[in-house]
Amino acid sequence: MCAHTETLLTGPRGNMEEERAFLSSKLCLRDSQVEVLLSRTALEWKETGKSRKRSPGASPTAHGHTVQMCEIVAVRMTRDDDDDEGDDPTQLRKQRKKPKQRTQQQQQQHPYSFTVSYVRRTRQHQWRCSDVTFHCTSQALCEQWVRVANEQLSSLTSRPKSLLVYINPFGGKRRGKRTFEQKVAPLFRRAGISADVIVTERANHARDHLKTDANLHKYDGVVCVGGDGMFSEILHGLVTRAQTDHGVDQNRPDAELVPCSLRIGIIPAGSTDCICFATSGTNDPITSALHIIVGDSQPMDVCSVHHNNVFLKYSVSLLGYGFYGDVLADSERKRWLGPARYDLSGVKTFLSHNHYEGTVSFLPAEDNMGNPRDKLQCRSGCRVCQHKQSKDKLGEMPEEKETSAKDGWNEIYGKFIAINAASMSCACPRSPKGLSPSAHLADGTTDLILVRKCSRLDFFRHLLRHTSKADQFDHSFVEVHRVRKFHFQPKFQELISLENQSGPPEGSEDDPTHSPQTTYYGSARSSWNCDGEILHHAAIQVNVQCQLIKLFARGIEEQQQQQQQHVFEEPCTVLDLEPSTD
């Protein structure tokens, strides 16, 4: 082994499984002596000697700099053209200064180098890929560091090596393809991830391909480049494929669905990216790509929606009847306006001030699952979601299976301006708190929000609170329940047969919500807004399928979580302190 490099062993003696080699070298950073240590869990470098200049982002106590092994993107021998650090030339170079140029003497004394690319946290939950380059006199020493570091990275089995990528070229501002090629693909290549890319050519192209044609055994995950509509396609394709492969009938409302084995990654490139924002705290494609690279995993609940024992749709964010259903239905007739159509339809629907009469039946969640007003927000490492996961692993019997079907159900009859079910906070840049700020991603519940008939002014006050810090549920006409299942039955059953219509609803051929044998409600009825898609049936049954899918995400990190990583805020060059000999 080279001089100035030593191997340390940790773990109980005799237990070879837990013993891990630590690679340690005394190096030089600018004019200061440093010690660099590579362990099973982290890469650390720490100043030694008298000179201890603190660098931005460093720990105030240890004067050290740590990058968690799980957040290292890649380690490689440095190429001659690696002058610019990072992978986002349009943003990184503006944010960070280039390192000082090495002198000719330094280049001659330390001609060999390797570069470590790692995750660097910035403001507003955004991640960036930063580089730190270490220079050595010995090529053997460089190669040893690269080899050992890559062996450690290879041991992280949660990291994907092969991905199936679907790009929606029409979503949002039609930037999906360019976003992937310029910002995401370079990061995937640097991390050694191969990607098979399919650019979709029509609506439901990705869904249909996943349901029947895709060879999913080749991949470690599926990535969608687009908005919430594109994610919905991926969701329906993967979930349907899993049920088909395991012989599960999706038309049975009480069926226990099989979880998807592949994780889903979201590269935001749509008009709305609510799901990405609610699971990472930002709609930034580079951040999403880095979450995929490091192999993050965030389980998510999925609501299955049925009508008369016929499967309609899956939902992961919002099911809205009344106000939000009317806004979506009206905006679909104004698609030529672009994103502005939502504002116009929202104002029109608010002024119409319609209400709808019916009965809501629901099965409440267990008492230990919290409630929608407890101020306990779902964040990275959420103990509520982890508690639910640990209970499921222990094989505890769900409460509803221990009682008869009618036991425990509550029933509410009334006139409602809006009936909303939020399976996540539904936060977005316009509404940072979302429809239900304390909703959880993976606890097996959804928050049922009932807004009863009230004055137009009162309803405006309720809507206004979605953009403020005030409790949006603190109104006499609003009630909210955390539930595992719910049904809605409108008062009137004025069904209009498709045979009596001038034509079927748009999209009826490919949409499972319609079939020649079914009926749908006339224009006097409201529609359900299901994650931005219209369901024309008013009477529905909703079951929460706990942790049915997993995303390449980790949930929104708290501020203190973001500050735990102490690394240099600008690229640095580390030099070998003394010549090493073999």
Buried (B, 14 or more C-beta within 10 A) or exposed (E): EBBBBEEEEEEEEEEEEEEBBBBBBBBBBEEBBBBBBBBBEBBBBBBBEEEEEEBEBBBEEEBBBBBBBBBBBBBBBBEEEEEEBBBBEEBBEEBBEEBEEBEEEBEEBBEBBBBBBBBBBBEEBBBBBBBBBBBBBBEBBBBBBBEBBBEBBEEEEEBBEEBBBBBBBBBBEEBBBEBBEBBBBBBBEBBBBEBEBEBBEEBBBBBBBBBEEBEBEEBBBBBBBBBBBBBBBBBBBBBBBBBBEEEBEBEEBEBEBBBBBBBBBBBBBBBBBBBBBBBBBBBBBBBBBBBBBBBBEBBBBBBBBBBEEBBBBBBBBBBBBBBBBBBBBBBBEBEEEEEEBBEBBBEBBBEEBBBBEBBBBBBBBBEEBBBBBEEBBBBBEBEBBEBBBEBEEEEEEEBBEEEEEEEBBEEBEBEBBBBBBBBBBBBBEEBBBBBBBBBBBBBBBBBBBBBBBBEEEBBEBBBEBBEEEEEBBEBEBBBBBBBBBBBBBBEEEEBBEBEEEEEBEEEBEEBBBBEEEBBBBEEEBBBBBBBBBBBBBBBBBBBBBBBBBBBBBBBBBBEEBBEEBBBBBBBBBBBBBEEBEE
